[in-house]
């Protein structure tokens, strides 16, 4: 479908945003924060990776993918940016995800 910008005077701004799109660094190289939940398989390289909640889950997925139980897994060292982390702050301050199976916790 078509997009209609209302009010029309914002058409120029809209098209300027679309024509000036640049890559956005996910982490902005912060040294603290929520680590990206990615584990790389092997001692070097980043061509094979696993997305998981924790290392145990990453290891289980690696074994399911045919790797030995003692495969080297390295978690991404980068962190999510402050905008993402600030959205998690209200949950983290009340204990989430300690009892993720209990919706009342």
KAZI-V764899 format. One record per residue. RES is the residue in three letters. SS is DSSP state (H for helix, E for strand, L for the rest). D_LAST is the distance of its C-alpha to the last C-alpha in whole Angstrom. Layout:
res->{RES/RES}
ss->{SS/SS}
d_last->{D_LAST/D_LAST}
This chain:
res->{UNK/UNK/UNK/UNK/UNK/UNK/UNK/UNK/UNK/UNK/UNK/UNK/UNK/UNK/UNK/UNK/UNK/UNK/UNK/UNK/UNK/UNK/UNK/UNK/UNK/UNK/UNK/UNK/UNK/UNK/UNK/UNK/UNK/UNK/UNK/UNK/UNK/UNK/UNK/UNK/UNK/UNK/UNK/UNK/UNK/UNK/UNK/UNK/UNK/UNK/UNK/UNK/UNK/UNK/UNK/UNK/UNK/UNK/UNK/UNK/UNK/UNK/UNK/UNK/UNK/UNK/UNK/UNK/UNK/UNK/UNK/UNK/UNK/UNK/UNK/UNK/UNK/UNK/UNK/UNK/UNK/UNK/UNK/UNK/UNK/UNK/UNK/UNK/UNK/UNK/UNK/UNK/UNK/UNK/UNK/UNK/UNK/UNK/UNK/UNK/UNK/UNK/UNK/UNK/UNK}
ss->{L/L/L/L/L/L/L/H/H/H/H/H/H/H/H/H/H/H/H/L/L/L/L/L/L/L/L/L/L/L/L/L/L/L/E/L/L/E/E/E/E/L/L/L/L/L/L/L/E/E/E/L/L/L/H/H/H/H/H/H/H/H/H/H/L/L/L/L/L/L/L/L/E/E/E/L/L/L/E/L/L/H/H/H/H/H/H/H/H/H/H/H/L/L/L/L/L/L/L/L/L/L/L/L/L}
d_last->{42/44/42/43/43/43/45/47/48/45/46/48/44/43/45/46/42/42/46/44/41/41/38/35/34/30/30/33/33/30/30/27/23/21/24/25/23/27/29/33/34/37/39/40/40/37/38/36/32/29/26/23/19/21/24/24/23/26/28/27/28/31/32/32/34/37/36/37/34/35/35/35/32/32/29/30/30/30/27/25/27/25/25/22/21/21/19/16/16/14/11/12/12/9/8/8/9/8/6/8/9/6/6/4/0}
